Each structure stands twice: as structure tokens, then as C-alpha cells.
Amino acid sequence: MIEMFKYEKRPQYPHMSPSDTEIWNRYIDKFPNAYLTCQYDFHIGDTAPFNTLMDDGTDLNQDKLYRLRIDVVAADKEKISVIEVKPNAGVSALGQLEKYTELFIRDETPFIPVDMVLITDKELPNIDYLCKKAGVKLIIV
């Protein structure tokens, strides 16, 4: 189970780079009431084919090494947001967010709506248009 955190600034976040942390903290400063809870480094997708029933305790959750990781899954009472935090976010970040959200919905089967949020530090050419077309909320902080 992935640890649930209160939506608030922290000195660091699980598996988030220093530059991602700066962007995320600016986002929290700008939108302090956006969510209630967060989960960081949320693993999704399939793992390598090995027999987990034969686990003798020595694998130390190695299956997680094969899974994809969502930067942040944040929630309030009405929705869940799959969030990608990336400096200079471009088209590849948008594609990553869309596919990670697809896998999140497949794997977790949430009972409330799921939206997609791309948080970055600069608006690169075409990204606003492409986000709007894909139904992604683009936030520049």
C-alpha cells in the first residue's frame, strides 16, 4: 500500500527530484486548498512475469521496479487527479500523463471521476493547445 499524505508542503517527496519538488511546492503555495490527500510515486501497470506465489521474502518488492510511476495521485471528496510534475513539460510529458491515467483507471477502478493535471515551470510551444484537446489541466508555476 502506498502511503497517504496530507496535501501540504514537505521538505521532500518520495522519488521526486529537487527540480520537481520546487515546482510542486510552488503549486501547493499557489493552490493551498486544491486537495485533501496525496500519494507519491504511485506504481501502476504490469510487472515482469514471475511467480509471486513462490516469494520467499527475498525479492524485497522487486515487482515495483518494473512498474510505471505516477508523480502524484491527489484527491479531494469529488475527484482524483493524476498529476505529472515536470520542468519544461512538452508533448512527451502529455503522452506520459495520458497513458499513466489510463493505466491508473484500469488498475485502481476508482469510483469517483479522475482528471489529469500537468504541472510545469514553462509553457512550451503547442502544449497549451494539446492539453486542451486532451482534456488535461495545464498549470504553470
DSSP file with accessible surface (Angstrom, degrees, kcal/mol):
  #  RESIDUE AA STRUCTURE BP1 BP2  ACC     N-H-->O    O-->H-N    N-H-->O    O-->H-N    TCO  KAPPA ALPHA  PHI   PSI    X-CA   Y-CA   Z-CA
    1    1 A M              0   0  210      0, 0.0     2,-0.3     0, 0.0     3,-0.0   0.000 360.0 360.0 360.0 136.7    0.0    0.0    0.0
    2    2 A I        -     0   0   34      1,-0.1    39,-0.1    41,-0.1     2,-0.1  -0.644 360.0-105.6 -83.5 135.9    1.3    3.4   -0.9
    3    3 A E        -     0   0  131     -2,-0.3    37,-0.5    37,-0.1     2,-0.4  -0.325  29.0-136.7 -65.4 137.2    1.5    5.9    2.0
    4    4 A M        -     0   0   93     35,-0.1     2,-0.3    -2,-0.1    35,-0.2  -0.818  22.2-168.0 -96.9 131.7   -1.2    8.6    2.1
    5    5 A F  E     -A   38   0A  18     33,-3.1    33,-2.6    -2,-0.4     2,-0.2  -0.892  27.2-107.9-117.5 151.2    0.0   12.1    2.9
    6    6 A K  E     -A   37   0A 137     -2,-0.3     2,-1.1    31,-0.2    31,-0.3  -0.511  46.1-103.1 -68.3 141.8   -1.9   15.2    3.8
    7    7 A Y  S    S+     0   0   12     29,-2.1     2,-0.3    -2,-0.2    -1,-0.1  -0.601  80.6 107.8 -72.3 100.5   -1.9   17.7    0.9
    8    8 A E  S    S-     0   0   83     -2,-1.1     2,-0.1    25,-0.0    20,-0.1  -0.966  75.0 -72.5-165.1 164.7    0.7   20.2    2.2
    9    9 A K        -     0   0  102     -2,-0.3    -3,-0.0    16,-0.1    16,-0.0  -0.388  46.8-177.7 -67.8 143.8    4.3   21.2    1.6
   10   10 A R        -     0   0   82     11,-0.1     3,-0.1    -2,-0.1    15,-0.0  -0.937  39.6-114.6-135.3 158.5    7.0   18.9    2.7
   11   11 A P  S    S-     0   0  128      0, 0.0     2,-0.3     0, 0.0    -1,-0.1   0.841  99.2  -3.7 -65.5 -30.0   10.8   19.2    2.6
   12   12 A Q        -     0   0  149      9,-0.0     5,-0.1    -3,-0.0     0, 0.0  -0.976  65.5-141.0-155.3 164.8   10.9   16.3    0.1
   13   13 A Y    >   -     0   0    9      3,-0.3     3,-2.0    -2,-0.3     8,-0.1  -0.957  42.8 -81.2-130.5 147.8    8.6   13.8   -1.6
   14   14 A P  T 3  S-     0   0   51      0, 0.0    27,-0.2     0, 0.0     3,-0.1  -0.233 108.5 -14.3 -53.9 123.4    9.1   10.2   -2.4
   15   15 A H  T 3  S+     0   0  131      1,-0.2     2,-0.5    25,-0.1    26,-0.1   0.687  98.6 136.1  57.5  26.2   11.2    9.8   -5.6
   16   16 A M    <   -     0   0   21     -3,-2.0    -3,-0.3     4,-0.0    -1,-0.2  -0.897  52.4-127.3-104.1 131.2   10.7   13.4   -6.6
   17   17 A S     >  -     0   0   44     -2,-0.5     4,-2.8     1,-0.1     5,-0.2  -0.216  26.5-105.7 -68.6 163.3   13.8   15.3   -8.0
   18   18 A P  H  > S+     0   0  103      0, 0.0     4,-2.1     0, 0.0     5,-0.1   0.902 122.2  48.9 -57.7 -40.5   14.8   18.6   -6.5
   19   19 A S  H  > S+     0   0   53      2,-0.2     4,-1.8     1,-0.2     5,-0.1   0.903 112.3  47.9 -69.4 -37.4   13.5   20.5   -9.5
   20   20 A D  H  > S+     0   0   22      2,-0.2     4,-2.9     1,-0.2     5,-0.2   0.908 109.5  54.5 -64.7 -40.4   10.2   18.6   -9.4
   21   21 A T  H  X S+     0   0   15     -4,-2.8     4,-2.8     1,-0.2     5,-0.2   0.909 106.2  51.5 -60.5 -41.9   10.0   19.4   -5.7
   22   22 A E  H  X S+     0   0  118     -4,-2.1     4,-2.0     2,-0.2    -1,-0.2   0.926 112.6  45.5 -61.0 -45.0   10.4   23.1   -6.3
   23   23 A I  H  X S+     0   0    3     -4,-1.8     4,-2.2     2,-0.2    -2,-0.2   0.936 113.6  49.1 -64.0 -46.5    7.6   23.1   -8.9
   24   24 A W  H  X S+     0   0    0     -4,-2.9     4,-2.5     1,-0.2    -2,-0.2   0.916 110.4  50.6 -62.1 -42.1    5.3   21.0   -6.7
   25   25 A N  H  X S+     0   0   28     -4,-2.8     4,-2.4     1,-0.2    -1,-0.2   0.892 109.2  51.3 -65.1 -37.1    5.9   23.3   -3.7
   26   26 A R  H  X S+     0   0   94     -4,-2.0     4,-2.2    -5,-0.2    -1,-0.2   0.892 109.3  51.6 -64.4 -38.4    5.1   26.4   -5.8
   27   27 A Y  H  X S+     0   0    6     -4,-2.2     4,-2.7     2,-0.2    -2,-0.2   0.939 109.6  48.4 -62.1 -46.8    1.9   24.7   -6.9
   28   28 A I  H  < S+     0   0   10     -4,-2.5    -2,-0.2     1,-0.2    -1,-0.2   0.910 111.1  51.5 -61.9 -40.3    1.0   24.0   -3.2
   29   29 A D  H  < S+     0   0   98     -4,-2.4    -1,-0.2     1,-0.2    -2,-0.2   0.911 115.0  42.3 -60.0 -42.1    1.7   27.6   -2.4
   30   30 A K  H  < S+     0   0  126     -4,-2.2    -2,-0.2     1,-0.3    -1,-0.2   0.826 128.7  28.0 -75.7 -32.7   -0.5   28.8   -5.2
   31   31 A F    ><  +     0   0   72     -4,-2.7     3,-1.6    -5,-0.2     4,-0.3  -0.589  68.4 163.2-129.2  69.5   -3.3   26.3   -4.6
   32   32 A P  T 3  S+     0   0   74      0, 0.0     3,-0.2     0, 0.0    -1,-0.1   0.690  79.0  41.2 -67.6 -16.9   -3.2   25.5   -0.9
   33   33 A N  T 3  S+     0   0  152      1,-0.1    -5,-0.1   -25,-0.0   -25,-0.0   0.115  79.0 111.1-115.4  21.1   -6.7   24.0   -0.8
   34   34 A A  S <  S+     0   0   25     -3,-1.6     2,-0.3    -6,-0.1    -1,-0.1   0.838  84.9   7.1 -66.7 -34.5   -6.6   22.1   -4.1
   35   35 A Y        -     0   0   11     -4,-0.3    41,-0.3    -3,-0.2     3,-0.1  -0.898  51.4-143.8-141.4 170.6   -6.7   18.6   -2.5
   36   36 A L  S    S+     0   0   92     39,-2.9   -29,-2.1     1,-0.3     2,-0.3   0.776  83.9  16.4-102.3 -43.1   -7.1   16.8    0.8
   37   37 A T  E     -AB   6  75A  47     38,-2.0    38,-2.2   -31,-0.3     2,-0.3  -0.902  59.6-162.5-133.9 161.0   -4.6   13.9    0.3
   38   38 A C  E     -AB   5  74A   0    -33,-2.6   -33,-3.1    -2,-0.3     2,-0.4  -0.989   7.3-161.3-140.6 150.0   -1.7   12.9   -1.9
   39   39 A Q  E     - B   0  73A  29     34,-2.1    34,-2.7    -2,-0.3     2,-0.3  -0.998  19.4-152.8-127.5 134.5    0.1    9.7   -2.7
   40   40 A Y  E     + B   0  72A   4    -37,-0.5    32,-0.2    -2,-0.4     3,-0.2  -0.792  69.1  13.5-110.6 149.3    3.6   10.0   -4.3
   41   41 A D  E    S-     0   0A  17     30,-1.6     2,-0.6    29,-0.4    -1,-0.2   0.938  79.6-167.6  56.6  52.0    5.4    7.6   -6.6
   42   42 A F  E     - B   0  70A  12     28,-2.0    28,-2.9    -3,-0.3     2,-0.3  -0.609  11.4-138.3 -80.4 116.6    2.2    5.7   -7.3
   43   43 A H  E     + B   0  69A  34     -2,-0.6     2,-0.3    26,-0.2    26,-0.2  -0.599  31.6 162.7 -82.4 133.8    3.1    2.4   -9.1
   44   44 A I  E     + B   0  68A   2     24,-2.6    24,-2.1    -2,-0.3    60,-0.1  -0.901  28.1  43.9-139.8 169.0    0.9    1.3  -11.9
   45   45 A G  S    S-     0   0    4     -2,-0.3     2,-0.1    58,-0.3    22,-0.1  -0.186  85.9 -43.4  88.4 178.3    0.9   -1.1  -14.8
   46   46 A D        -     0   0  116     20,-0.1     2,-0.2     1,-0.1    22,-0.1  -0.389  49.4-142.4 -82.6 159.6    2.1   -4.7  -15.2
   47   47 A T        -     0   0   42      1,-0.2    16,-0.1    -2,-0.1    17,-0.1  -0.578  37.6 -70.8-111.6 176.9    5.2   -6.2  -13.9
   48   48 A A        -     0   0   24     -2,-0.2     2,-1.1    15,-0.2    -1,-0.2  -0.344  60.5 -96.2 -65.1 150.6    7.6   -8.7  -15.3
   49   49 A P  S    S+     0   0  136      0, 0.0     2,-0.3     0, 0.0    -1,-0.1  -0.581  71.3 131.8 -76.8 100.2    6.3  -12.3  -15.5
   50   50 A F        -     0   0   81     -2,-1.1     2,-1.0    -3,-0.0     3,-0.1  -0.976  63.4 -98.7-142.6 159.8    7.5  -14.1  -12.3
   51   51 A N    >   -     0   0   92     -2,-0.3     3,-1.0     1,-0.2     0, 0.0  -0.648  31.3-178.7 -86.0 103.0    5.7  -16.2   -9.8
   52   52 A T  G >  S+     0   0   82     -2,-1.0     3,-1.2     1,-0.2    -1,-0.2   0.689  79.2  68.8 -74.6 -16.0    4.8  -14.1   -6.8
   53   53 A L  G 3  S+     0   0  156      1,-0.2    -1,-0.2    -3,-0.1    -2,-0.1   0.741  96.0  54.9 -71.9 -20.4    3.3  -17.1   -5.1
   54   54 A M  G <  S+     0   0  143     -3,-1.0    -1,-0.2     2,-0.0     2,-0.2   0.245  78.4 138.1 -93.2  10.6    6.8  -18.6   -4.8
   55   55 A D    <   -     0   0   76     -3,-1.2    -3,-0.1     1,-0.2     0, 0.0  -0.414  33.9-173.2 -62.7 123.9    8.1  -15.5   -3.0
   56   56 A D        -     0   0  119     -2,-0.2    -1,-0.2     0, 0.0    -3,-0.0   0.222  56.5 -96.9-100.3  12.1   10.3  -16.4   -0.1
   57   57 A G  S    S+     0   0   49      1,-0.0     3,-0.3     0, 0.0    -2,-0.1   0.418 103.3 102.2  90.8  -0.5   10.6  -12.8    1.1
   58   58 A T        +     0   0   96      1,-0.2    -3,-0.0     2,-0.1    -1,-0.0   0.569  59.2  76.8 -93.5  -8.3   13.9  -12.1   -0.7
   59   59 A D  S >  S-     0   0   29      1,-0.0     3,-0.8     2,-0.0    -1,-0.2   0.727  80.2-151.7 -77.1 -17.5   12.5  -10.2   -3.6
   60   60 A L  T 3   -     0   0  143     -3,-0.3    -2,-0.1     1,-0.3    -1,-0.0   0.897  68.9 -54.5  50.1  45.5   12.0   -7.0   -1.5
   61   61 A N  T >  S+     0   0   97      1,-0.1     3,-1.7     2,-0.1     4,-0.4   0.845  83.9 160.5  60.5  37.7    9.1   -5.8   -3.7
   62   62 A Q  G X   +     0   0   89     -3,-0.8     3,-1.6     1,-0.3     4,-0.5   0.747  61.4  76.9 -62.5 -21.9   11.2   -6.0   -6.8
   63   63 A D  G >> S+     0   0   30      1,-0.3     3,-1.4     2,-0.2     4,-0.5   0.853  84.8  64.4 -57.1 -30.4    8.0   -6.1   -8.9
   64   64 A K  G X4 S+     0   0   78     -3,-1.7     3,-0.7     1,-0.3    -1,-0.3   0.785  89.4  66.7 -64.2 -25.3    7.8   -2.3   -8.2
   65   65 A L  G <4 S+     0   0  139     -3,-1.6    -1,-0.3    -4,-0.4    -2,-0.2   0.766 102.3  47.5 -65.0 -24.8   11.0   -1.9  -10.2
   66   66 A Y  G <4 S+     0   0  129     -3,-1.4    -1,-0.2    -4,-0.5    -2,-0.2   0.559  96.8  90.4 -92.7 -12.7    9.1   -2.9  -13.3
   67   67 A R  S << S-     0   0   73     -3,-0.7   -22,-0.2    -4,-0.5     2,-0.2  -0.496  78.8-112.5 -86.8 157.9    6.0   -0.8  -12.8
   68   68 A L  E     -B   44   0A  73    -24,-2.1   -24,-2.6    -2,-0.2     2,-0.5  -0.497  31.4-136.3 -80.7 158.2    5.5    2.8  -14.1
   69   69 A R  E     -B   43   0A 108    -26,-0.2     2,-0.4    -2,-0.2   -26,-0.2  -0.964   5.9-150.7-129.0 124.9    5.3    5.5  -11.5
   70   70 A I  E     -B   42   0A   0    -28,-2.9   -28,-2.0    -2,-0.5   -29,-0.4  -0.718  17.4-138.8 -84.8 135.5    2.9    8.4  -11.3
   71   71 A D  E    S-     0   0A  30     -2,-0.4   -30,-1.6    12,-0.3     2,-0.4   0.960  80.3  -0.9 -58.7 -54.5    4.4   11.5   -9.7
   72   72 A V  E     -BC  40  83A   0     11,-1.9    11,-3.0   -32,-0.2     2,-0.5  -0.997  50.0-167.3-143.2 134.6    1.3   12.4   -7.6
   73   73 A V  E     -BC  39  82A   6    -34,-2.7   -34,-2.1    -2,-0.4     2,-0.3  -0.986  27.2-179.4-116.2 113.2   -2.2   11.0   -7.2
   74   74 A A  E     -BC  38  81A   0      7,-2.3     7,-3.5    -2,-0.5     2,-0.3  -0.868   4.1-172.3-116.9 150.8   -4.1   13.6   -5.3
   75   75 A A  E     +BC  37  80A  21    -38,-2.2   -39,-2.9    -2,-0.3   -38,-2.0  -0.982  17.0 177.6-144.0 150.0   -7.7   13.6   -4.1
   76   76 A D        -     0   0   38      3,-2.1   -41,-0.1    -2,-0.3   -42,-0.0  -0.595  59.3 -78.9-124.8-162.0  -10.5   15.6   -2.6
   77   77 A K  S    S+     0   0  183     -2,-0.2     3,-0.1     1,-0.2   -42,-0.0   0.699 126.6  38.9 -76.5 -16.8  -14.1   14.5   -2.0
   78   78 A E  S    S+     0   0  153      1,-0.2     2,-0.3    34,-0.1    -1,-0.2   0.658 119.1   8.5-108.9 -21.1  -15.2   14.9   -5.6
   79   79 A K        -     0   0   51     33,-0.1    -3,-2.1     2,-0.0     2,-0.4  -0.983  52.8-130.0-156.7 164.2  -12.3   13.7   -7.8
   80   80 A I  E     -Cd  75 114A  27     33,-2.5    35,-2.5    -2,-0.3     2,-0.5  -0.972  24.6-153.6-116.7 135.8   -8.9   12.1   -8.1
   81   81 A S  E     -Cd  74 115A   0     -7,-3.5    -7,-2.3    -2,-0.4     2,-0.6  -0.954   7.5-151.7-113.4 127.8   -6.2   13.8  -10.1
   82   82 A V  E     -Cd  73 116A   1     33,-2.7    35,-2.5    -2,-0.5     2,-0.5  -0.885  28.7-164.1 -91.4 121.5   -3.3   12.0  -11.8
   83   83 A I  E     -Cd  72 117A   0    -11,-3.0   -11,-1.9    -2,-0.6     2,-0.5  -0.935  20.6-166.4-121.7 129.2   -0.5   14.6  -11.7
   84   84 A E  E     - d   0 118A   3     33,-2.3    35,-2.8    -2,-0.5     2,-0.5  -0.958   9.4-163.0-108.7 127.1    2.7   14.8  -13.7
   85   85 A V  E     + d   0 119A   0     -2,-0.5    35,-0.2    33,-0.2   -65,-0.1  -0.963  25.3 153.1-111.4 118.8    5.2   17.3  -12.3
   86   86 A K    >   -     0   0   59     33,-2.5     3,-0.9    -2,-0.5    35,-0.4  -0.951  43.0-125.0-153.7 128.4    7.9   18.2  -14.9
   87   87 A P  T 3  S+     0   0   34      0, 0.0     3,-0.2     0, 0.0   -67,-0.1  -0.440 100.3   6.0 -64.9 144.2   10.2   21.1  -15.7
   88   88 A N  T 3  S-     0   0   78      1,-0.2     2,-0.1    -2,-0.1    35,-0.1   0.869  90.9-159.7  51.2  44.2    9.9   22.2  -19.4
   89   89 A A    <   +     0   0    1     -3,-0.9    35,-0.6    33,-0.2    -1,-0.2  -0.350  19.7 166.1 -63.3 127.2    6.9   19.8  -19.9
   90   90 A G     >  -     0   0   17     -3,-0.2     4,-1.7    -2,-0.1     3,-0.4  -0.378  53.6 -57.7-122.2-157.2    6.4   19.1  -23.5
   91   91 A V  H  > S+     0   0   91      1,-0.3     4,-2.5     2,-0.2     5,-0.2   0.860 128.9  56.1 -61.0 -37.7    4.5   16.6  -25.7
   92   92 A S  H  > S+     0   0   97      1,-0.2     4,-2.5     2,-0.2    -1,-0.3   0.894 105.9  51.5 -65.6 -36.8    6.2   13.5  -24.2
   93   93 A A  H  > S+     0   0    0     -3,-0.4     4,-2.5     2,-0.2    -1,-0.2   0.896 109.7  50.7 -64.7 -38.3    5.0   14.6  -20.7
   94   94 A L  H  X S+     0   0    9     -4,-1.7     4,-2.5     2,-0.2    -2,-0.2   0.940 111.4  46.7 -64.4 -46.6    1.5   14.9  -22.0
   95   95 A G  H  X S+     0   0   28     -4,-2.5     4,-2.4     1,-0.2     5,-0.3   0.909 111.8  51.8 -61.4 -41.6    1.6   11.5  -23.6
   96   96 A Q  H  X S+     0   0   52     -4,-2.5     4,-2.8    -5,-0.2     5,-0.2   0.941 110.3  48.5 -59.7 -47.2    3.0   10.0  -20.4
   97   97 A L  H  X S+     0   0    1     -4,-2.5     4,-2.3     1,-0.2    -2,-0.2   0.920 111.2  49.9 -61.5 -44.0    0.3   11.6  -18.3
   98   98 A E  H  X S+     0   0   68     -4,-2.5     4,-2.0     1,-0.2    -1,-0.2   0.933 115.3  42.1 -62.1 -45.6   -2.5   10.3  -20.6
   99   99 A K  H  X S+     0   0  122     -4,-2.4     4,-2.3     2,-0.2    -2,-0.2   0.881 112.7  52.6 -73.4 -36.4   -1.2    6.8  -20.6
  100  100 A Y  H  X S+     0   0   35     -4,-2.8     4,-2.6    -5,-0.3    -1,-0.2   0.905 109.8  50.2 -64.0 -38.0   -0.4    6.7  -16.9
  101  101 A T  H  X S+     0   0    9     -4,-2.3     4,-2.6    -5,-0.2     5,-0.2   0.915 107.9  53.1 -65.8 -41.2   -4.0    7.9  -16.3
  102  102 A E  H  X S+     0   0  116     -4,-2.0     4,-2.2     1,-0.2    -2,-0.2   0.929 112.7  43.9 -59.2 -44.9   -5.3    5.1  -18.5
  103  103 A L  H  X S+     0   0   37     -4,-2.3     4,-3.2     2,-0.2     5,-0.3   0.881 110.3  55.8 -68.9 -37.5   -3.4    2.5  -16.5
  104  104 A F  H  X S+     0   0    8     -4,-2.6     4,-2.8     2,-0.2     5,-0.4   0.944 109.9  45.7 -58.6 -46.8   -4.4    4.1  -13.2
  105  105 A I  H  X S+     0   0   79     -4,-2.6     4,-1.8     1,-0.2    -2,-0.2   0.922 115.1  47.7 -65.0 -41.0   -8.1    3.8  -14.1
  106  106 A R  H  < S+     0   0  116     -4,-2.2    -2,-0.2    -5,-0.2    -1,-0.2   0.937 119.6  37.8 -63.2 -47.1   -7.6    0.2  -15.3
  107  107 A D  H  < S+     0   0   55     -4,-3.2    -2,-0.2     1,-0.2    -1,-0.2   0.834 127.9  30.2 -76.3 -36.0   -5.6   -0.9  -12.2
  108  108 A E  H  < S-     0   0   89     -4,-2.8    -3,-0.2    -5,-0.3    -2,-0.2   0.623  80.4-152.3-102.5 -16.9   -7.5    1.0   -9.5
  109  109 A T     <  -     0   0   93     -4,-1.8    -4,-0.1    -5,-0.4    -3,-0.1   0.908  24.2-152.7  39.1  63.4  -11.1    1.2  -10.9
  110  110 A P        -     0   0   35      0, 0.0    -1,-0.1     0, 0.0     4,-0.1  -0.275  16.1-145.7 -65.5 151.9  -11.8    4.4   -9.0
  111  111 A F  S    S+     0   0  201      2,-0.1    -2,-0.0     0, 0.0     3,-0.0   0.411  81.2  56.5 -98.5  -2.6  -15.4    5.2   -8.0
  112  112 A I  S    S-     0   0   62      1,-0.1   -33,-0.1     0, 0.0   -32,-0.1  -0.867 102.9 -75.7-122.6 161.7  -15.1    9.0   -8.5
  113  113 A P        -     0   0   92      0, 0.0   -33,-2.5     0, 0.0     2,-0.4  -0.191  41.1-147.9 -58.0 148.3  -14.0   10.9  -11.5
  114  114 A V  E     -d   80   0A  35    -35,-0.2     2,-0.3    -4,-0.1   -33,-0.2  -0.966  16.2-176.5-118.0 130.2  -10.4   11.1  -12.5
  115  115 A D  E     -d   81   0A  44    -35,-2.5   -33,-2.7    -2,-0.4     2,-0.4  -0.757  21.4-122.2-119.6 172.3   -8.8   14.1  -14.2
  116  116 A M  E     -de  82 136A  31     19,-0.6    21,-2.7    -2,-0.3     2,-0.4  -0.954  22.5-173.7-118.9 134.8   -5.3   14.8  -15.5
  117  117 A V  E     -de  83 137A   0    -35,-2.5   -33,-2.3    -2,-0.4     2,-0.6  -0.994   8.4-164.9-132.4 127.6   -3.1   17.7  -14.4
  118  118 A L  E     -de  84 138A   0     19,-2.9    21,-2.9    -2,-0.4     2,-0.5  -0.959  10.8-169.2-111.9 117.1    0.3   18.6  -15.9
  119  119 A I  E     +de  85 139A   0    -35,-2.8   -33,-2.5    -2,-0.6     2,-0.3  -0.939  19.4 150.4-111.9 126.3    2.3   21.0  -13.7
  120  120 A T  E     - e   0 140A   0     19,-2.6    21,-2.6    -2,-0.5     3,-0.1  -0.853  49.8-122.5-145.8 177.7    5.4   22.7  -15.1
  121  121 A D  S    S+     0   0   47    -35,-0.4     2,-0.3    -2,-0.3    19,-0.1   0.611  91.1  31.8-103.1 -16.5    7.5   25.8  -14.9
  122  122 A K  S    S-     0   0  111    -33,-0.0     2,-0.8    18,-0.0   -33,-0.2  -0.996  72.2-125.5-141.3 147.8    7.3   27.0  -18.5
  123  123 A E        -     0   0  113     -2,-0.3     3,-0.1    -3,-0.1   -33,-0.1  -0.828  31.1-159.9 -94.3 110.6    4.8   26.9  -21.3
  124  124 A L    >>  -     0   0   56     -2,-0.8     3,-1.5   -35,-0.6     4,-0.5  -0.495  36.9 -74.4 -83.9 158.5    6.4   25.3  -24.3
  125  125 A P  T 34 S+     0   0  108      0, 0.0    -1,-0.1     0, 0.0     0, 0.0  -0.229 113.6   3.4 -54.8 138.2    5.0   25.8  -27.8
  126  126 A N  T 3> S+     0   0  115      1,-0.1     4,-2.5    -3,-0.1     5,-0.2   0.183  98.0 107.1  76.7 -14.2    1.9   23.9  -28.6
  127  127 A I  H <> S+     0   0    1     -3,-1.5     4,-2.7     1,-0.2     5,-0.2   0.903  76.5  51.2 -68.7 -37.1    1.5   22.4  -25.1
  128  128 A D  H  X S+     0   0   53     -4,-0.5     4,-2.4     2,-0.2    -1,-0.2   0.956 113.4  45.6 -62.1 -48.4   -1.5   24.5  -24.1
  129  129 A Y  H  > S+     0   0  140      1,-0.2     4,-2.3     2,-0.2    -2,-0.2   0.934 114.8  47.2 -58.6 -48.6   -3.4   23.6  -27.3
  130  130 A L  H  X S+     0   0   54     -4,-2.5     4,-1.7     1,-0.2    -1,-0.2   0.879 111.0  51.7 -66.1 -37.3   -2.6   19.9  -26.9
  131  131 A C  H  X>S+     0   0    1     -4,-2.7     5,-3.0    -5,-0.2     4,-0.8   0.930 109.8  49.4 -63.6 -45.0   -3.5   19.8  -23.3
  132  132 A K  H ><5S+     0   0  147     -4,-2.4     3,-0.9     1,-0.2    -2,-0.2   0.925 111.0  49.8 -60.0 -43.8   -6.9   21.4  -24.0
  133  133 A K  H 3<5S+     0   0  148     -4,-2.3    -1,-0.2     1,-0.2    -2,-0.2   0.841 114.2  45.5 -62.8 -33.0   -7.5   18.9  -26.8
  134  134 A A  H 3<5S-     0   0   27     -4,-1.7    -1,-0.2    -5,-0.2    -2,-0.2   0.476 114.3-114.0 -91.3  -3.2   -6.6   16.0  -24.4
  135  135 A G  T <<5 +     0   0   58     -3,-0.9   -19,-0.6    -4,-0.8     2,-0.4   0.802  67.1 146.0  75.1  27.9   -8.7   17.3  -21.5
  136  136 A V  E   < -e  116   0A   9     -5,-3.0     2,-0.6    -6,-0.2    -1,-0.3  -0.852  49.8-131.0-102.1 134.1   -5.6   17.9  -19.4
  137  137 A K  E     -e  117   0A 110    -21,-2.7   -19,-2.9    -2,-0.4     2,-0.5  -0.724  23.1-155.2 -82.4 119.8   -5.4   20.8  -17.0
  138  138 A L  E     -e  118   0A  30     -2,-0.6     2,-0.5   -21,-0.2   -19,-0.2  -0.867  11.2-173.2-100.2 124.5   -2.1   22.6  -17.6
  139  139 A I  E     -e  119   0A  20    -21,-2.9   -19,-2.6    -2,-0.5     2,-0.5  -0.981   7.8-163.3-121.9 124.2   -0.7   24.6  -14.7
  140  140 A I  E      e  120   0A  57     -2,-0.5   -19,-0.2   -21,-0.2   -21,-0.1  -0.936 360.0 360.0-106.0 121.5    2.4   26.8  -15.0
  141  141 A V              0   0   31    -21,-2.6  -114,-0.1    -2,-0.5  -115,-0.1  -0.953 360.0 360.0-130.2 360.0    4.0   27.8  -11.7
